[in-house]
Amino acid sequence: MAELVYRPVIGLMRTMFAALDLKIDCKGSENIPRTGGAVVVSNHISYLDFIFDGLAALPQKRLVRFMAKESVFQNKVSGPLMRGMKHIPVDRDQGEKAYAHALESLRSGEIVGVFPEATISPSFTLKTFKTGAVRMAQEAGVPIVPMAVWGTQRLWTKGRPRNFRRSHIPVTVRVGERVQAPADQYAGAITRRLRERVQELLEAAQRAYPVRPKGPDDLWWMPAHLGGTAPTPAEVKQAEAG
């Protein structure tokens, strides 16, 4: 089937990233299957994560259909693009519809992208993973591909202005080995193992990241446990509760 929107958008993104002189370091793309369905699972620190996760699949000649909140599809600019790229809208009041859509895509041989934290993590650390990605993989009989991105928060994240200047920001992507999700195993246990795998990939991406904050005013994009000034998970939880 011709991809009349997805591939031109990829070309546009690559042109924009070249203009911004972004340094994209992606390793592990060979872990994404060349054929058949799979669930891609990633951490979530930026509004742009799905773009870089999607780029990681291109060496295997695969396109990823991401699950994204309904409001993105209702926007008059992003909506037509998201629908044209066959991404999957998620209405949180009717989640079963999105789940069924994703399951159908997986069974037809598509790769579906999921952010199991559900929302961007302001602490830039992993939040609790929801079990939906694992349950979909179990029902569809497909593997899960863990992934981690780092550096995307410096481009555009929650509570910060977009930085689309030519600022030479590096982005690091790491793709891990496939995780199997047997139907006879408890989804919660697989989800915990999956989160551990994504954590390992995130730490690998952070170690490989080629730059460090330039001074006190540039510490915002580093998590607190690495010496940054991003809020701790406890502080985020308290702010969300209050």
Buried (B, 14 or more C-beta within 10 A) or exposed (E): EEEEBBEEBBEEBBEEBEEBEBBBBBBBBEBBBEEBBBBBBBBBBBBBBBBBBBBBBBEBEBBBBBBBBBEBBEEEEBBEBBEBBBBBBBEEEEEEEBBEBBBEBBBEEBBBBBBBBBEBBBBBBBBEBBBBBBBBBBBBBBBBBBBBBBBBBBBBBEEBEEEEEEEEBBBBBBBBEBBEBEEEEEBEEBBBBBBEBBBBBBBBBBEBBEEEBEEEEBBBBBBBEBEBBBBBBEEBEEEEEE
